Amino acid sequence: MARSPSSRRLTGLLTAALVALGAGGLAVTTGAGSASAAPVGAGSYAETLPAGRSLPTGCGSISTNPRQYVTGNAPAGPVPTNDWWSSLLYKRIDCQFSMPLFAGPAAYKPGAGGMGLSYQTDAAISGSATGTGEFHYPYAEHVRVGVDGLNATQALVDGWSDWTVSTALSGGGRTLRATVGRGLPLSYYQVTGGDAVITTTGTGTAWSNSGNRIGFSIGGHDYVAWAPTGATWAHSGTTIRSNLAGRGYLSVAVLPTTASTSTADKIALADRFTPYAHNHVTGSRLSYSYNQAGGTVNTTYALTTTAREGSGTGTVIALYPHQWRYLTGSTPLAQSYVSPRGAMRVVTGTQFTTSMKYTGVLPEIPAVGDSSGADLGTVTNFLNAELNNPADFRGDDTYWTGKGLGRAARIAEIADQLNITSVRDSALNVIRTRLTDWFTATPGKTSRVFYYDRNWGTLIGYPASYGSDQELNDHHFHYGYFIAAAATLAKFDPAWASAGRYGGMVDLLIRDANNYDRSDSRFPYLRDFDIYEGHDWASGHGSFGAGNNQESSSEGQNFANALIQWGQATGNTAVRDAGVWIYTTQAAAINEYWFDVRNENFPANWGHNYSAIVWGSGGAYATWFSGEHEMIVGINMLPITGGQFYLGDHPAAVRSTYAELVRNNGGEPTLWRDMLWQYLALGDPDGALARFRADTSYTPEEGESKAHTFHWIRNLAALGQVDTTVTANHPLAKVFVKNGAKTYVASNITGSAQTVTFSDGRTLALPAGKTVASGATNWSGGNASGGGTTPTDPPPTDPPPTGCGTGTLASQARPATASTTEAGFPAGNAVDGNAGTRWSSAFADPQWLQVDLGSSRALNRVELSWEAAFGRSYRIETSANGTTWTPAVTVTGTGTGGQATHALTGDARYVRMYGTERGTPYGYSLWEFKVYACS
């Protein structure tokens, strides 16, 4: 919900019928007094609410008791906020139940009589194709699942996992527990005290009713309900009833049918879903890995199911476009669901996996075009104009402080590239001074201070803004700027960034907005990030008729890029890898759901090819703060940094979005021209540069400078467009292409020389502290001096093998066997040479995978490419006959997944990985198991 300081009104477009904006509440404050401070290295945060400051507000006593609407069955620890289902727990509008919960493909809303379901395939569209406008698939209840006589007075949260939630309703001596989740066409129910009753809005039509299963149509859509074996359904008018044979459970699914689907095909789909109907989903869990050597990000979305009858596993899973486009190891059904995010395609099972390319970020675009000649004079003049005010702070709250810090960081990066040290050091000093102030809590301090609230598990900065305190809004937006500026400072002052000084405070900001460490009970896991839908949500409570919302997706990416930069600068690979995963996943989601780069996801008759706000139920060509077209479009571009190159992954879409802006605006932009020109430069750099040169008298956007805008556009004109086909074994690397010729760029922020290897075989030597561009354009510059992690290709975990060089790959396509195999992931996948396929074992210890080399070979080394389900403890064993095994390598409790290389000696025909301790609750899973031999 980022806003311009000069325009803070809500556009009239957001209609009350779809968007309930909230009633607010009284600020909860303390009286005068001093705040106790908790030290974190040389920094500190307040443990007592500073005088006059506010806590989160909502219904009842929720300010101090966020578990007010949570049962004793729910997980311990801090409650999640900023989620698709947050209005169920963080009640602000509907203090009894919740606002609609847009799970996809169905939406839900609990009430006195049970859980309501809605599945919409027709968008409600408002506004115009040249003005502000919205599309929504609004909640319109078709079905309510309840218990005869249930009269609940409130909905409580009875449990949650990464993308599922369970709610409890009780009243009149009856109870209903409902479990719903992202991507789950089936919803699951447990009832006591009476018959299960399904109520339809109007008389439904039963197209199948046999035994414990009934299929029926209502509102133009098709549903199936399953009772336990031995039960039946009675259908009369608007009521479908079953006594559930006294066993108290049922499930209901919406089918991916259309108006033309025949009855026979409906029954066939119901038959396809039936084996999973009584496998109730009881948990969901994300696991991911960044394969640095391969430049890939692999993500597994796993579901836990409990069979209410029989012994089945798995369920029906609907995938969003950013998931099914990168799906590996599964084949979707022919049918798909309609959703506000586009078509959802269907797989079955316990999990699915995606594999995406990570094509890199940079601390800043390199000075290949403005480091000499007249353009060096131009950028130097712009930089010198910033010498005395590089941050140009427009406010003292967390958001506007962050914007100023971000501005100063861009100036510092550019000035360093061009060796204008006076400007660089001025910017760094401002960053250091302001961050140190914010990171120091002293008695009585009420401004420029962070306060940790134990009840909510959150770190709130004061002065707060845009609901970052009372609504827990936008923490990733605000804190991303702080973290990014700290990362720039860390490159030049690593001592300041150390854990013993102020690095610990930076880490707390990261953990508050998107805690990357499941074992850290101080903050919820990935608070602001929707794990399943692939992007952040801005509102802490999500209490709107249209669900939760996110406006400035680019500020969300600024946070993700800040994690990459900070993790790389401080050597914290866990933070870096979390940033890489969020960045890569969210880049795909943004291009799908904000920019619809393939023109497949928005309703065909909406009229816009860009959405400024993504809502749970749809999208809006509008902002929270302005009706100006330049701001509607520009809000998803700022801040432009070396982490915003994803906006150029589809250059034709860039040109199309800019053309729509000009059309809607009735001409070229007059506001925020710098942001829009920098965006245009990713699709038409020469056109953007011409626009800048024609008018340098514009007023910069509040967090931008003319120095940075010129630097960005001028250097993209020299480099061309981003190349998405090449990856690198280094996170701070990027490839550009102009007229078919590539330029390879990488940044070394350490004090030692590095060599970066690109996926097309190109290598780049990086002197200590330098950013290097090589290829179609050439340049080297920068003076970084500290910290950092090095490239790996792959990372050595043992001393390198000796005796025969690197050896030759001996295991590929050879026969492979395993102790167990999870369905769809056979042993042969680990030796097929395809980094997108894998072997996966049962969820138990021990497990093994072995390969037959065909004959006795002189062994050189083994390389393991772990999926997220890795081995914490394992052995590499060799054998001459496949029966008697000799341990060659033993890893005890130190396995961390990712890439692992182990040297081998001696001769053997068979080699295996024998896992003795899993690193996750799942099994063992290897993308590749490569054995190299000397002969």
NULUMZA-92153 format. One record per residue (C-alpha): residue in three letters; x, y, z. Coordinates in steps of 0.05 Angstrom, whole numbers, padded with zeros to 5 digits, always signed. Layout:
% residues N
AlaXYZ...
***
This chain:
% residues 935
Met+00000+00000+00000Ala+00055+00049-00018Arg+00032+00121-00024Ser+00056+00187-00051Pro+00062+00241+00003Ser+00024+00290-00040Ser-00035+00245-00055Arg-00063+00203+00002Arg-00135+00192-00018Leu-00167+00125-00035Thr-00191+00124-00106Gly-00266+00124-00111Leu-00263+00064-00156Leu-00257+00012-00101Thr-00330-00003-00090Ala-00361-00017-00023Ala-00397-00077-00052Leu-00331-00112-00064Val-00281-00079-00017Ala-00300-00068+00056Leu-00247-00020+00078Gly-00248-00030+00152Ala-00271+00008+00213Gly-00205+00020+00246Gly-00203+00022+00321Leu-00175+00060+00380Ala-00100+00063+00386Val-00073+00023+00444Thr-00019+00065+00477Thr+00020+00068+00541Gly+00029+00127+00585Ala+00093+00166+00593Gly+00152+00124+00613Ser+00217+00095+00589Ala+00223+00037+00542Ser+00267-00020+00564Ala+00318-00039+00510Ala+00341-00108+00489Pro+00412-00108+00462Val+00428-00139+00395Gly+00503-00131+00385Ala+00516-00057+00389Gly+00444-00043+00371Ser+00379-00052+00409Tyr+00303-00052+00405Ala+00250-00031+00455Glu+00214-00084+00496Thr+00163-00035+00524Leu+00116+00001+00477Pro+00143+00072+00468Ala+00098+00126+00497Gly+00042+00148+00451Arg+00052+00092+00401Ser+00000+00042+00376Leu-00007-00033+00374Pro-00047-00074+00323Thr-00122-00059+00331Gly-00184-00100+00319Cys-00242-00135+00351Gly-00246-00146+00426Ser-00180-00152+00462Ile-00141-00172+00400Ser-00090-00116+00409Thr-00059-00152+00468Asn-00088-00221+00455Pro-00079-00241+00381Arg-00099-00312+00399Gln-00168-00289+00420Tyr-00199-00325+00361Val-00154-00386+00363Thr-00169-00453+00395Gly-00122-00493+00438Asn-00111-00541+00379Ala-00076-00489+00337Pro+00000-00487+00332Ala+00038-00452+00387Gly+00081-00391+00373Pro+00067-00326+00337Val+00003-00322+00296Pro+00008-00314+00221Thr-00014-00248+00191Asn-00016-00219+00120Asp-00045-00283+00092Trp-00104-00301+00047Trp-00143-00325+00108Ser-00120-00272+00158Ser-00189-00242+00169Leu-00209-00307+00202Leu-00158-00297+00257Tyr-00142-00222+00256Lys-00214-00198+00260Arg-00226-00124+00247Ile-00291-00120+00207Asp-00331-00183+00218Cys-00318-00197+00292Gln-00358-00262+00290Phe-00335-00299+00229Ser-00290-00271+00173Met-00289-00236+00107Pro-00290-00281+00045Leu-00229-00327+00040Phe-00206-00332-00032Ala-00168-00398-00033Gly-00170-00414-00107Pro-00204-00446-00142Ala-00260-00439-00090Ala-00274-00383-00040Tyr-00303-00395+00030Lys-00339-00356+00084Pro-00358-00386+00152Gly-00425-00366+00183Ala-00474-00387+00236Gly-00499-00447+00196Gly-00433-00473+00170Met-00380-00461+00117Gly-00402-00427+00053Leu-00371-00443-00015Ser-00366-00401-00078Tyr-00336-00416-00146Gln-00341-00361-00197Thr-00323-00366-00270Asp-00351-00299-00295Ala-00315-00235-00276Ala-00352-00173-00251Ile-00320-00115-00287Ser-00325-00041-00269Gly-00294+00022-00297Ser-00269+00030-00368Ala-00213+00006-00413Thr-00181+00075-00415Gly-00196+00096-00343Thr-00192+00065-00275Gly-00226-00003-00271Glu-00229-00069-00234Phe-00245-00141-00245His-00268-00188-00191Tyr-00294-00259-00183Pro-00334-00239-00122Tyr-00357-00285-00067Ala-00428-00308-00084Glu-00448-00367-00042His-00474-00428-00078Val-00466-00481-00024Arg-00463-00482+00051Val-00437-00543+00089Gly-00464-00548+00160Val-00496-00590+00214Asp-00570-00595+00226Gly-00585-00547+00283Leu-00517-00512+00283Asn-00522-00440+00306Ala-00450-00416+00314Thr-00435-00348+00343Gln-00364-00342+00319Ala-00311-00377+00277Leu-00246-00397+00311Val-00181-00418+00279Asp-00168-00491+00298Gly-00103-00501+00259Trp-00060-00478+00202Ser-00002-00499+00159Asp+00036-00466+00102Trp-00025-00456+00058Thr-00084-00490+00093Val-00128-00469+00151Ser-00180-00503+00194Thr-00237-00467+00227Ala-00282-00490+00284Leu-00356-00471+00290Ser-00399-00492+00349Gly-00469-00477+00375Gly-00533-00512+00394Gly-00495-00573+00417Arg-00466-00582+00347Thr-00396-00572+00319Leu-00366-00566+00250Arg-00292-00566+00235Ala-00274-00546+00164Thr-00206-00550+00130Val-00194-00510+00066Gly-00132-00491+00029Arg-00098-00458-00029Gly-00104-00501-00092Leu-00151-00551-00059Pro-00215-00565-00098Leu-00236-00609-00040Ser-00255-00582+00028Tyr-00258-00628+00088Tyr-00307-00629+00147Gln-00316-00663+00214Val-00384-00657+00248Thr-00416-00675+00314Gly-00486-00669+00343Gly-00529-00679+00281Asp-00536-00696+00208Ala-00491-00663+00157Val-00532-00614+00117Ile-00511-00583+00050Thr-00555-00523+00034Thr-00557-00495-00037Thr-00578-00425-00058Gly-00637-00447-00098Thr-00658-00517-00118Gly-00599-00557-00140Thr-00600-00611-00193Ala-00571-00679-00175Trp-00538-00711-00236Ser-00512-00771-00196Asn-00533-00799-00128Ser-00508-00868-00112Gly-00486-00895-00045Asn-00443-00847-00006Arg-00432-00799-00064Ile-00477-00745-00093Gly-00461-00700-00152Phe-00503-00638-00161Ser-00505-00572-00198Ile-00522-00503-00172Gly-00506-00433-00198Gly-00480-00462-00263His-00426-00504-00228Asp-00418-00576-00208Tyr-00403-00603-00139Val-00392-00672-00109Ala-00402-00691-00036Trp-00375-00755-00005Ala-00402-00786+00059Pro-00368-00846+00093Thr-00377-00914+00062Gly-00445-00942+00081Ala-00478-00874+00085Thr-00527-00844+00035Trp-00551-00775+00015Ala-00623-00750+00014His-00637-00692-00033Ser-00699-00649-00027Gly-00704-00579-00056Thr-00647-00537-00028Thr-00624-00589+00023Ile-00578-00648+00017Arg-00573-00689+00081Ser-00535-00749+00108Asn-00527-00780+00176Leu-00456-00800+00154Ala-00469-00870+00181Gly-00452-00841+00249Arg-00379-00830+00230Gly-00377-00755+00228Tyr-00336-00736+00167Leu-00349-00714+00096Ser-00315-00677+00039Val-00341-00632-00016Ala-00308-00615-00083Val-00322-00566-00138Leu-00308-00596-00207Pro-00270-00564-00265Thr-00330-00568-00311Thr-00362-00520-00359Ala-00432-00510-00385Ser-00418-00559-00441Thr-00392-00615-00398Ser-00435-00677-00406Thr-00463-00717-00349Ala-00419-00775-00367Asp-00357-00731-00363Lys-00380-00703-00296Ile-00386-00773-00269Ala-00317-00790-00298Leu-00287-00731-00261Ala-00323-00751-00197Asp-00294-00821-00206Arg-00225-00790-00214Phe-00232-00751-00150Thr-00264-00806-00109Pro-00200-00844-00089Tyr-00178-00780-00053Ala-00244-00759-00023His-00231-00787+00047Asn-00157-00771+00049His-00166-00708+00090Val-00111-00657+00083Thr-00078-00646+00151Gly-00018-00604+00132Ser+00021-00568+00077Arg+00094-00552+00074Leu+00141-00515+00028Ser+00212-00536+00015Tyr+00260-00502-00033Ser+00332-00502-00055Tyr+00376-00456-00094Asn+00423-00495-00138Gln+00478-00443-00144Ala+00521-00483-00191Gly+00463-00495-00239Gly+00428-00427-00229Thr+00361-00460-00214Val+00310-00455-00159Asn+00271-00518-00143Thr+00208-00517-00100Thr+00168-00574-00072Tyr+00097-00563-00048Ala+00079-00623-00004Leu+00013-00642+00029Thr+00001-00688+00087Thr-00063-00729+00084Thr-00097-00773+00135Ala-00142-00828+00110Arg-00209-00826+00146Glu-00223-00894+00116Gly-00178-00941+00078Ser-00104-00929+00070Gly-00100-00880+00013Thr-00054-00820+00008Gly-00054-00757-00033Thr-00107-00709-00057Val-00128-00666-00117Ile-00085-00604-00126Ala-00098-00544-00171Leu-00037-00505-00193Tyr-00032-00431-00210Pro+00001-00409-00275His+00067-00391-00242Gln+00069-00463-00217Trp+00044-00505-00275Arg+00088-00469-00325Tyr+00149-00494-00288Leu+00122-00561-00265Thr+00168-00621-00266Gly+00152-00695-00257Ser+00076-00689-00262Thr+00026-00684-00319Pro-00037-00643-00307Leu-00107-00666-00325Ala-00140-00639-00387Gln-00191-00598-00348Ser-00174-00534-00311Tyr-00207-00486-00262Val-00221-00412-00272Ser-00190-00367-00219Pro-00174-00293-00209Arg-00102-00311-00226Gly-00118-00348-00290Ala-00127-00422-00307Met-00111-00471-00251Arg-00088-00539-00276Val-00098-00603-00237Val-00052-00657-00212Thr-00062-00711-00160Gly-00016-00738-00107Thr+00020-00716-00044Gln+00065-00663-00075Phe+00089-00629-00137Thr+00154-00595-00155Thr+00173-00534-00197Ser+00240-00515-00226Met+00256-00443-00246Lys+00317-00408-00273Tyr+00348-00355-00229Thr+00380-00306-00278Gly+00412-00260-00227Val+00412-00191-00197Leu+00466-00138-00190Pro+00482-00086-00137Glu+00474-00035-00193Ile+00475-00033-00269Pro+00548-00026-00292Ala+00575+00040-00319Val+00590+00014-00389Gly+00560+00075-00423Asp+00570+00134-00376Ser+00641+00124-00351Ser+00673+00167-00404Gly+00662+00226-00450Ala+00605+00275-00446Asp+00559+00226-00410Leu+00610+00219-00354Gly+00605+00294-00346Thr+00529+00291-00345Val+00525+00238-00291Thr+00581+00271-00251Asn+00543+00336-00249Phe+00480+00299-00227Leu+00519+00263-00172Asn+00554+00325-00147Ala+00486+00358-00140Glu+00470+00304-00089Leu+00533+00313-00047Asn+00499+00349+00011Asn+00432+00314+00011Pro+00437+00244-00020Ala+00378+00215+00019Asp+00331+00274+00012Phe+00286+00246+00067Arg+00213+00265+00057Gly+00189+00240+00125Asp+00213+00208+00190Asp+00168+00146+00190Thr+00191+00077+00169Tyr+00166+00083+00097Trp+00195+00151+00080Thr+00258+00138+00119Gly+00266+00075+00077Lys+00254+00112+00012Gly+00309+00162+00030Leu+00357+00106+00049Gly+00343+00072-00016Arg+00357+00136-00055Ala+00423+00145-00019Ala+00443+00072-00032Arg+00433+00081-00108Ile+00475+00145-00106Ala+00530+00110-00066Glu+00533+00051-00115Ile+00538+00095-00177Ala+00588+00143-00146Asp+00631+00084-00126Gln+00630+00056-00197Leu+00654+00123-00224Asn+00705+00136-00167Ile+00670+00199-00143Thr+00687+00181-00072Ser+00663+00246-00040Val+00592+00233-00062Arg+00597+00159-00045Asp+00622+00172+00025Ser+00570+00226+00037Ala+00515+00176+00019Leu+00546+00121+00061Asn+00553+00167+00120Val+00479+00186+00116Ile+00460+00112+00113Arg+00505+00093+00171Thr+00482+00150+00215Arg+00408+00141+00203Leu+00408+00065+00208Thr+00449+00068+00272Asp+00399+00116+00302Trp+00340+00071+00283Phe+00377+00010+00309Thr+00389+00041+00378Ala+00334+00041+00431Thr+00346+00084+00491Pro+00302+00099+00552Gly+00246+00147+00534Lys+00260+00144+00459Thr+00195+00145+00420Ser+00219+00159+00349Arg+00269+00124+00304Val+00261+00062+00346Phe+00239-00010+00335Tyr+00194-00045+00386Tyr+00185-00120+00391Asp+00115-00142+00412Arg+00118-00212+00441Asn+00043-00225+00436Trp+00042-00213+00361Gly+00113-00235+00346Thr+00128-00173+00307Leu+00178-00116+00304Ile+00145-00049+00293Gly+00183+00014+00275Tyr+00160+00082+00301Pro+00139+00129+00273Ala+00097+00079+00235Ser+00059+00095+00172Tyr+00004+00068+00127Gly-00020+00020+00180Ser+00047-00013+00193Asp+00030-00011+00268Gln-00046-00016+00276Glu-00056-00063+00217Leu+00013-00095+00209Asn+00013-00071+00137Asp+00072-00065+00090His+00130-00088+00133His+00165-00119+00072Phe+00157-00053+00035His+00185-00009+00090Tyr+00239-00055+00117Gly+00264-00076+00048Tyr+00293-00006+00039Phe+00328-00010+00106Ile+00359-00078+00090Ala+00380-00057+00020Ala+00415+00005+00045Ala+00449-00037+00099Ala+00473-00085+00045Thr+00505-00027+00006Leu+00538-00002+00070Ala+00563-00073+00087Lys+00603-00075+00023Phe+00645-00016+00047Asp+00640-00022+00122Pro+00635-00096+00139Ala+00651-00083+00212Trp+00586-00042+00219Ala+00547-00100+00188Ser+00577-00154+00233Ala+00533-00191+00282Gly+00571-00160+00339Arg+00550-00091+00317Tyr+00487-00077+00275Gly+00479-00138+00232Gly+00434-00171+00284Met+00384-00114+00278Val+00382-00121+00203Asp+00369-00195+00212Leu+00310-00180+00258Leu+00278-00136+00205Ile+00286-00193+00155Arg+00255-00243+00203Asp+00197-00198+00220Ala+00174-00188+00148Asn+00192-00256+00121Asn+00224-00302+00172Tyr+00266-00352+00134Asp+00280-00397+00195Arg+00224-00445+00215Ser+00259-00458+00281Asp+00255-00385+00302Ser+00193-00379+00346Arg+00197-00304+00353Phe+00164-00290+00285Pro+00117-00329+00240Tyr+00148-00364+00180Leu+00147-00321+00117Arg+00096-00272+00146Asp+00083-00229+00085Phe+00094-00281+00031Asp+00037-00324+00003Ile+00075-00389-00005Tyr+00025-00419-00054Glu+00004-00358-00095Gly+00077-00337-00101His+00076-00264-00079Asp+00069-00218-00018Trp+00006-00192+00013Ala+00007-00121+00041Ser-00050-00120+00091Gly-00038-00152+00158His-00111-00169+00170Gly-00138-00178+00100Ser-00207-00155+00122Phe-00236-00135+00055Gly-00294-00162+00015Ala-00245-00176-00041Gly-00195-00212+00004Asn-00125-00189+00016Asn-00087-00143-00031Gln-00018-00122-00056Glu-00005-00059-00094Ser+00070-00046-00103Ser+00096-00114-00124Ser+00162-00080-00142Glu+00173-00059-00070Gly+00161-00131-00051Gln+00217-00150-00099Asn+00260-00095-00069Phe+00255-00134-00003Ala+00273-00200-00038Asn+00332-00168-00074Ala+00354-00136-00008Leu+00359-00206+00022Ile+00402-00230-00035Gln+00448-00169-00029Trp+00452-00172+00047Gly+00462-00247+00049Gln+00517-00243-00003Ala+00551-00184+00032Thr+00551-00217+00100Gly+00563-00289+00079Asn+00494-00311+00105Thr+00474-00363+00052Ala+00408-00379+00088Val+00385-00306+00080Arg+00413-00303+00009Asp+00378-00367-00012Ala+00312-00345+00018Gly+00319-00281-00022Val+00334-00320-00085Trp+00273-00364-00075Ile+00226-00306-00060Tyr+00254-00265-00116Thr+00251-00320-00169Thr+00182-00344-00149Gln+00153-00274-00143Ala+00183-00251-00209Ala+00144-00306-00243Ala+00081-00287-00204Ile+00087-00213-00219Asn+00096-00224-00293Glu+00034-00269-00292Tyr-00013-00231-00245Trp+00006-00157-00249Phe+00031-00153-00321Asp-00002-00215-00353Val+00055-00218-00402Arg+00024-00275-00442Asn-00046-00243-00444Glu-00077-00306-00414Asn-00097-00290-00343Phe-00140-00227-00342Pro-00213-00231-00365Ala-00215-00221-00440Asn-00264-00163-00436Trp-00230-00124-00380Gly-00193-00079-00428His-00127-00071-00390Asn-00063-00110-00398Tyr-00036-00090-00330Ser-00063-00092-00258Ala-00036-00043-00206Ile-00068-00079-00147Val-00077-00154-00142Trp-00136-00172-00097Gly-00155-00241-00072Ser-00215-00239-00118Gly-00185-00201-00177Gly-00146-00140-00197Ala-00151-00064-00205Tyr-00124-00012-00252Ala-00123+00037-00194Thr-00081+00054-00133Trp-00094+00067-00060Phe-00070+00139-00067Ser-00080+00168-00136Gly-00122+00164-00199Glu-00064+00189-00243His-00046+00139-00296Glu+00029+00151-00286Met+00024+00131-00213Ile-00023+00073-00227Val+00030+00043-00273Gly+00092+00069-00238Ile+00075+00040-00170Asn+00095-00029-00194Met+00163-00005-00219Leu+00193+00033-00160Pro+00246+00030-00135Ile+00289+00016-00196Thr+00351-00022-00173Gly+00395-00078-00196Gly+00341-00124-00171Gln+00287-00100-00218Phe+00313-00132-00282Tyr+00256-00183-00279Leu+00211-00128-00305Gly+00248-00135-00371Asp+00242-00211-00378His+00187-00198-00430Pro+00208-00136-00470Ala+00147-00137-00515Ala+00102-00133-00453Val+00142-00073-00428Arg+00129-00036-00493Ser+00056-00057-00492Thr+00046-00033-00420Tyr+00079+00034-00435Ala+00037+00043-00497Glu-00026+00030-00456Leu-00004+00083-00406Val+00006+00134-00462Arg-00061+00117-00491Asn-00098+00122-00425Asn-00061+00184-00405Gly-00075+00219-00471Gly-00001+00228-00483Glu+00068+00218-00453Pro+00073+00219-00377Thr+00081+00284-00340Leu+00087+00254-00271Trp+00137+00201-00248Arg+00170+00205-00316Asp+00235+00178-00287Met+00203+00114-00262Leu+00166+00102-00327Trp+00226+00118-00371Gln+00269+00070-00331Tyr+00216+00016-00340Leu+00211+00031-00415Ala+00287+00024-00419Leu+00279-00051-00405Gly+00240-00058-00470Asp+00262+00002-00511Pro+00325+00032-00482Asp+00340+00078-00540Gly+00269+00106-00537Ala+00276+00117-00462Leu+00343+00152-00470Ala+00315+00198-00523Arg+00258+00218-00477Phe+00307+00233-00420Arg+00354+00274-00463Ala+00295+00314-00489Asp+00273+00337-00420Thr+00318+00337-00358Ser+00277+00390-00323Tyr+00226+00341-00295Thr+00212+00332-00221Pro+00240+00265-00196Glu+00197+00214-00160Glu+00207+00223-00085Gly+00255+00164-00077Glu+00293+00175-00142Ser+00349+00220-00167Lys+00367+00245-00236Ala+00436+00215-00227His+00407+00145-00220Thr+00355+00153-00274Phe+00406+00175-00325His+00455+00121-00304Trp+00403+00066-00311Ile+00376+00088-00378Arg+00443+00105-00409Asn+00474+00039-00391Leu+00415-00002-00414Ala+00421+00034-00481Ala+00492+00007-00484Leu+00477-00063-00457Gly+00410-00077-00490Gln+00358-00122-00460Val+00363-00175-00406Asp+00379-00245-00430Thr+00337-00298-00394Thr+00370-00358-00427Val+00436-00356-00389Thr+00448-00369-00315Ala+00511-00364-00273Asn+00541-00398-00213His+00542-00332-00177Pro+00480-00295-00150Leu+00505-00226-00170Ala+00511-00237-00245Lys+00469-00218-00305Val+00472-00225-00380Phe+00448-00173-00430Val+00439-00178-00506Lys+00439-00124-00559Asn+00433-00139-00633Gly+00448-00212-00617Ala+00513-00197-00580Lys+00518-00214-00506Thr+00550-00176-00449Tyr+00566-00216-00386Val+00565-00178-00320Ala+00583-00201-00249Ser+00599-00165-00184Asn+00651-00187-00134Ile+00641-00152-00068Thr+00694-00193-00031Gly+00767-00178-00019Ser+00790-00238-00060Ala+00790-00252-00135Gln+00734-00295-00162Thr+00717-00331-00227Val+00645-00336-00249Thr+00621-00390-00297Phe+00559-00379-00340Ser+00514-00435-00365Asp+00535-00425-00437Gly+00608-00438-00418Arg+00632-00366-00413Thr+00676-00350-00354Leu+00689-00282-00323Ala+00749-00265-00279Leu+00731-00216-00224Pro+00786-00178-00187Ala+00773-00165-00113Gly+00718-00114-00102Lys+00702-00103-00175Thr+00642-00107-00220Val+00662-00130-00290Ala+00626-00128-00357Ser+00655-00168-00414Gly+00632-00185-00484Ala+00597-00138-00530Thr+00614-00082-00481Asn+00672-00081-00432Trp+00682-00045-00366Ser+00709-00056-00296Gly+00699-00014-00235Gly+00679-00010-00162Asn+00716-00011-00096Ala+00679-00059-00050Ser+00721-00083+00007Gly+00687-00132+00052Gly+00648-00195+00067Gly+00613-00237+00017Thr+00608-00309-00007Thr+00641-00339-00068Pro+00615-00373-00130Thr+00612-00448-00130Asp+00613-00496-00189Pro+00595-00538-00150Pro+00618-00523-00078Pro+00673-00570-00055Thr+00655-00607+00008Asp+00718-00651+00006Pro+00788-00638-00019Pro+00789-00641-00096Pro+00806-00709-00125Thr+00876-00721-00151Gly+00908-00770-00198Cys+00867-00764-00262Gly+00842-00693-00265Thr+00766-00687-00265Gly+00752-00756-00291Thr+00694-00775-00336Leu+00620-00783-00320Ala+00609-00858-00312Ser+00539-00863-00282Gln+00494-00828-00332Ala+00440-00874-00361Arg+00468-00933-00323Pro+00420-00980-00285Ala+00398-00950-00219Thr+00358-00982-00162Ala+00334-00957-00095Ser+00309-00982-00028Thr+00242-00949-00040Thr+00212-00904-00093Glu+00158-00852-00085Ala+00107-00857-00141Gly+00129-00817-00201Phe+00201-00808-00178Pro+00240-00872-00198Ala+00313-00885-00185Gly+00332-00876-00258Asn+00314-00802-00253Ala+00377-00790-00212Val+00423-00814-00268Asp+00386-00789-00330Gly+00426-00724-00338Asn+00363-00682-00330Ala+00368-00633-00271Gly+00292-00626-00271Thr+00276-00699-00254Arg+00292-00734-00189Trp+00289-00797-00147Ser+00250-00794-00083Ser+00245-00846-00027Ala+00194-00864+00025Phe+00190-00819+00087Ala+00233-00864+00131Asp+00304-00881+00151Pro+00348-00914+00125Gln+00343-00908+00049Trp+00392-00919-00008Leu+00403-00906-00082Gln+00455-00945-00121Val+00481-00944-00192Asp+00515-01001-00231Leu+00573-00973-00272Gly+00574-01037-00315Ser+00645-01057-00298Ser+00697-01042-00246Arg+00722-00970-00253Ala+00777-00929-00220Leu+00734-00880-00180Asn+00747-00805-00179Arg+00689-00770-00143Val+00613-00769-00133Glu+00568-00708-00140Leu+00501-00705-00105Ser+00449-00653-00125Trp+00398-00656-00069Glu+00326-00635-00076Ala+00296-00599-00015Ala+00289-00668+00019Phe+00362-00680+00034Gly+00405-00726+00076Arg+00432-00697+00141Ser+00472-00760+00154Tyr+00492-00809+00099Arg+00548-00853+00072Ile+00576-00861+00003Glu+00591-00935-00005Thr+00625-00976-00059Ser+00619-01049-00079Ala+00650-01098-00128Asn+00588-01143-00130Gly+00528-01101-00106Thr+00523-01144-00043Thr+00583-01128+00001Trp+00591-01053+00013Thr+00651-01012+00037Pro+00641-00942+00066Ala+00681-00891+00026Val+00653-00826+00055Thr+00613-00814+00119Val+00573-00751+00133Thr+00546-00748+00204Gly+00496-00693+00220Thr+00529-00641+00176Gly+00493-00650+00110Thr+00458-00585+00088Gly+00430-00605+00021Gly+00442-00568-00044Gln+00505-00591-00081Ala+00555-00638-00048Thr+00619-00667-00078His+00659-00723-00047Ala+00726-00750-00070Leu+00731-00826-00082Thr+00789-00873-00089Gly+00797-00946-00107Asp+00760-00989-00157Ala+00687-01010-00156Arg+00629-01028-00202Tyr+00573-01004-00156Val+00566-00938-00118Arg+00510-00918-00072Met+00485-00864-00026Tyr+00461-00896+00040Gly+00420-00846+00080Thr+00416-00855+00155Glu+00384-00789+00178Arg+00337-00745+00138Gly+00344-00671+00139Thr+00269-00659+00132Pro+00205-00697+00152Tyr+00203-00723+00081Gly+00246-00776+00048Tyr+00311-00771+00010Ser+00309-00740-00058Leu+00365-00729-00109Trp+00360-00690-00174Glu+00425-00721-00197Phe+00473-00774-00171Lys+00537-00769-00213Val+00596-00817-00206Tyr+00660-00798-00242Ala+00715-00848-00258Cys+00787-00843-00282Ser+00780-00898-00334
***
